[in-house]
Amino acid sequence: MEHEDETLEEAGLGRSSQGTARTEVIPGFMCDICCDEGDDLVSYAMRCGHRFCVGCYRQYLGQKIKEEGEAARIECPGENCHRIVDSKSLDLLVTEDLQERDNLRWCPAPECEYAVDCSVKARDLRRIVPTVRCRCGHEFCFGCTLNDHQPTPCTLVKMWLQKCEDDSETANWISANTKECPKCQSTIEKNGGCNHMTCRKCKHEFCWMCMGLWSEHGTSWYNCNRYEEKSGSDARGAQAKSRASLERYLHYYNRYANHEQSAKLDKDLYLKTEKKMTSLQSASGLSWIEVQFLDTASQALQQCRQTLKWTYAFAFYLARNNLTEIFEDNQKDLEMAVESLSEMFEKPVPELAELKVDILDKTAYCNKRRVILLSDTAENLKNGEWMNGVFPGLLLL
């Protein structure tokens, strides 16, 4: 870029300080903001030369961050000066009290310059999911700064993501390619065609096909016709029991991953929504305002998919009881409504005008079912209803 330094200076992004930012005591200095003066008055100035006392500078930055939510685009407090306060100056002047305030979080959205204020307490994060919306439009959890993960509390989100990272691919492979030794329950992979297996750990010999004792198979070591033998039946029962937790995890993980993938596809569809709205406007004669129902439906689909995804992480930790059945009924109603809306939304453009009323009705119904699911779950969390044996073995809640 030609004249790069001049261009950055005009944008207020020039180098604000040489080396390390530092405060100074200048004899005879008077602050233009508070008009205070004194030989021991500590002041600060960026490269633009506008010098103010540290107290006024900190108060100005604090107001911008706490009350206005700005951070990355705070301008110098000097009159008509557009120089941006750089990170070194912020680190020097913003007090630790402000930086470490529990009720402030920087918005995690890319290139967002705002901070969000929320009064939630750390101890309450076990019972609520404090979803906030930044000025930029991004919604995130104030507790962990991840994207909105209602209705799942942060503690369960952390556990679920760790489990998925550790277990998802491994679990699928284990389920398809291994079995457990009937005697010591060690996981064994079959690496040859022979069905005569010998556990390396306990030396137990068994049949890969029926899991029964190999000694009961005579010389038929390439074929198994002993399915009803007691030893094989017991071994298969033990294996089925040991894999129950794996199958249960895969049930919830596959549905979680499916909604995550569907949300990505719906987002891609959302990026094409404006083009679809333009096409519908041309084909049907509807006004631009009248075709906004497609944009509304697209946003509802993304939001509901996000919620459905996390309902499966939440359900994984639930024990079976009446509350769980109510939760799953609400989950089912929302899921059916979302799939119906998604199907209508993907219809060819010529059909969308005739489906406008149906799409509007289904969008409203999806939003209503989502609110019912989240409010019911949040109420039970807040009242501690889920703690009574619903999260077995979890001491975090």
N, C-alpha and C positions, 0 to 999 in steps of 0.2 A: 504494500500500500504506500502510495506517495504521501509525503507529509504526515506520516502516522502520528508523530508526537503532537502536531498542531490539531489534528482531528480529534485525538483523545482529550486534549485540553478543552476544546470547544464542547465536548460531550460531558465534561466534568470528571473524566476518568484518567486524567494525567497522574503522574507520580505525586502523591500527596506529601510525602516526607522523604528525606534522605536518610537511609539507614534505619536505625531503630527510633520509633516514635518516643518522644520524651517531653515531660513538662519542664517549665522553666520559671524562675523567679527573676523578674526584670524590674530594677529600681525605677520608680516613678510611673509604673504602668497603671492604667485605670480601665476596668472592664466596661465596655460600651453597653452591656446588658444591665448589670446591676449598679453600675457607677461606683463600685467599690474600688478602693486603691490602698496601697500599703507596700512597704518594702519587702514584706514576707508573703505577698499574694502570689499563689501558684497559678500559672496560666499555661495555655496550650494554643498552638497555631499550626495549621497545615501549610502546605506550600503556597496557598493563595495569600497567606499573610494575615488573615483575619484572626486576631488573637482575642481570646476571652478567658475569664477565670475558670478553673477546673470545675468549680461548683456549678456555674451556669451551664457549662458545656455538658456536664453529666445530667443535669436536670433536663436539658433540651433533648439529649439522646434518649433518656429514660421515658420522656413523654412520647417521643416518636415510636419507640418500641412497644411500650405497654399500652398506650391509649390508641395509637393509630396503626399499630401492627407492622410498621415499616422496619426494614433492617438493611437490605442491600442497596437501597437507593436514597439514603438519608443525605440531604444536601447540607453544606456548610451553613451555620446559622447567620453568617454575614449577609447583609442586605444585598439582594440581587446577585448573590454568588451561587453558582450551580455546581460547584465542585462536590463530588461524592465523598463522604467520610469513608476512608478505606478501612480494611480489616485491622491493620496495626493500630489505628487511632481508636477503633472500637474496643479492641483488647485492652488498650491502656486506660480508656476513660469510663467504659461501662463497668460499674462496680460488680464485685462478685455476688453481691446480694441480688442484683438484677439478673445476672447470667444464670444463677442457680435457683431462681424462683420456680417453685413447683407448679405454679399456675400459668406458666408460659412455655410454649413449644414453638419451634420454628416449623413452618409448613414443609413437609418432605417432598412436595411436588417439584419437579425439575424447574429451575430458574425462578421459583417463587421467592419473593422478597418479603413476605409477611410473616408475622408471628401471631399465634392464636392464644387467647386468654381463656382459661377454664378453671373453675374453682374446685374441681374434684380432688379428693384426698387419696393418697396412695393406698390407704387401708380399704377404701371403697371399691378399688378395682377388682376385688374378689366377687363383688356382688352386682356391679354395673359395667356396661361397655360404653364409655364416654365418647361417642362419635361426635366430632365437631366438623364444621364446614368453614373453610378458609375463604377469604375474599376472592381468591382466584377460582373458586368453585370446587376445589379438591376436598373430598371428605376423607377423614382419617381418624384413627383411634387416638385420643389424647394420651392414653396410658402408655402405648408402645410405639406410636407413630406409624404403624402399619395401616394399609388401606382398611376401610371399614370392614370389621369382621363380626358384626352383630349376627346372631345372639351369643356368640362364644366369648367368655371372659378371657382376658389376656393370659392368665396362667395356663388355661387349657390350650390356647392358641400356640403358646410356646412349646408345650408338650407335644401337641399334634404335629407341628412343623418339624420338630426334632425326630419324631417317630417316622414321619414320611420320608425324611432325608435318610434315615438309617435303614428303614424296613421295606419301602415300597417295591423297589426293583428286586431286592433280595427275596422278599416274600413271594413275589410272582415266580421267580426262578425255582425257589425251594418247593413251592406247591406243585410245579410241573415236573420236576426232575429228581426229587428225592423222596425217601421214606425213612421212618424211624425204626431202629432196631427194636424188635418186640421185647427184648430183655432189659436193655439199659437205656433205651430211648435216644441213643445217639443218632444224628442225622447221617444217612448213608446215600451216596450217589452210585447209581449203577453205571459202570463204565465198560461193560461187555455184554454179550448176548446171553450168557449163561444165567439161569435163574437161581442157581445155587449160591447163596450169599453167606459170607462169613464176616461178622462184625470185627473190625480191627481192634476195637476197644475191649470187648468182653469175650470175643471168640465164639459167640453164639451163631449157630448155623440155622438158616431158615430159607424158605422159598420166597422169592421176590414177588411172585404172582399172588399167592394166598396168605403170605406171612406166617404160615404154619411151620412146625419143626421139619427140618430137612430129612431127619431120620425116618419120618413117617411116609416119605415119598418113594421109598424103595429105590429102584434104578431109573425112575422116570425123571431124570434130572434135566430134561429139556422141555418137559411138559407137565402141567399141573391140572389134576382133576380131583383135588381134595378140598374143595371149597367149604364143605360142611364140617370138616374136622374141628374138634373143639379147640385145639391149640391154635389153629388158624383163625377161628372165629374170635377167640379172646384177643389175639394179637391185632386183628383188624379193629376190634372195638377200642383197644388202647390207642391205636394210631389215630382213629377217628376223633377220640377225645383230645389227644395232644394237638391235633390240627384244628380243633374248633376255634381257638382264639385267632389262629392265622386266617381262617376263612371269614371270621367275623370282621377282622381288620380289613381284609380285602373287599368285603361287601361295602363298607363305608368309604374306604379309600377310592375305589373305582367310581362311586357316585360323586364323591368330592371332586375327583379329577375330571369327570365328565362335565360337570357344571362349570368348572374352571375353563375347560376347552370351549364349551358352548358360549361362555361369556366373552372369550376372545373372538369367536366367530361373530357374535352379536355386535361386538365393538367394531369389527371390520365392516359389518353391515351398516353400522351407525355412520361410519365415515363415508359410506355411499348413499346415505339417506337424503342428503341435499340434492344429489343428482336424481334420485328417485322422485323426490318432491317436485323438482322442476319438470321431469317427464310427465308426472301425473297432472300437474298444472296445465301443461300443453295439451295433453290428451283429453282432459275432462272439462276444461274451461273453468275449473275452480280457481279462486284467488289464492295468493301466496299464504294468506292467513288461514284459509280453509284447509290447506294441505299440511298445516302444522301438526295435525294429529299423528302423522307418521313420526315426526321428531319426538313427540311425547311418548308414543308407544316404544320407540327405540330406547329412550332413556329408562323407561320402566322395565324393559327386558334386561338391561344391563344391571340395574339395581337389584332386581329380584333374583337374577342368576347369582350375584355376589352373595346375597343372603342365603339362598339355597345351598350354595357351596359350603358355607360355614355351618349350616344346620347339621350336615353329616359329620363334621368334626365334633360338634356338640353332642350329637346322638351317640357317637362311639363311646363316650364316657358315662352314658346313662345306664342305670340299672333298670330292670323291668318293673314298672308299677303303673298306677293309674295316671300319674303326671306324664310319664313317658308316652303312654298311649294317646293322651290328648295332644302332646307335642307332635307326635308322628301324624296324627289326623290333620293338624294345621299344616304340617309340612307337605302332606299329600295334596291337600286342597290348593296350596300355592303352586306346587309343582305342576299339577294338571292345568291350572289356569295359565301358567307361563308357557307350557308347551302348546296350548291352544292358540295363545296370542302370537307365539313365534311362527306357528304354521300359517296364520293369516297374514302376518307381516311379510312373509316370503312369497306371497302370491304374485303373479305377473302384474305389472303396472295397470293394464286395462281393467283388471278386476278390483283394484283397490278402492276406486271411487264408490262402487256399489257396497263395499265392505266397510265404509267409513264409520257408520253407526255401530256396527258390530265390534270394530277395532277400538272405538272410543269406550264402549261398554266393557270390553274385556280388559282394556288398560286400567280403567277405574277399579274393576274387580281385582286385578292383580295387586294393585297398590293397597286396596282394602285388606286382602288376605295377608299381605306382607306386614301391614301394621298390626293386624290381629295376632299373628304369630310372634312378632317381636315384643309387642306390649304384654302379652300373656307370659312369655318366657322371662322378660325383664321383671315383671311383677313378682314372679315366683323366685327369681334370683335375689331380688331386693329383700323379700320377706324370709329368705333362708329356706324356702320349701325344697330346693334342690339338694340341700345339704343332708337331709334326713335319709341317708342310705342310697341316694340317687347317684352320687359320684363315689362308688365304693373304692376305698383304699386311697382316696385323694385327701390329704391333710391340708392342702393349700387353700381349700375353700371352706 
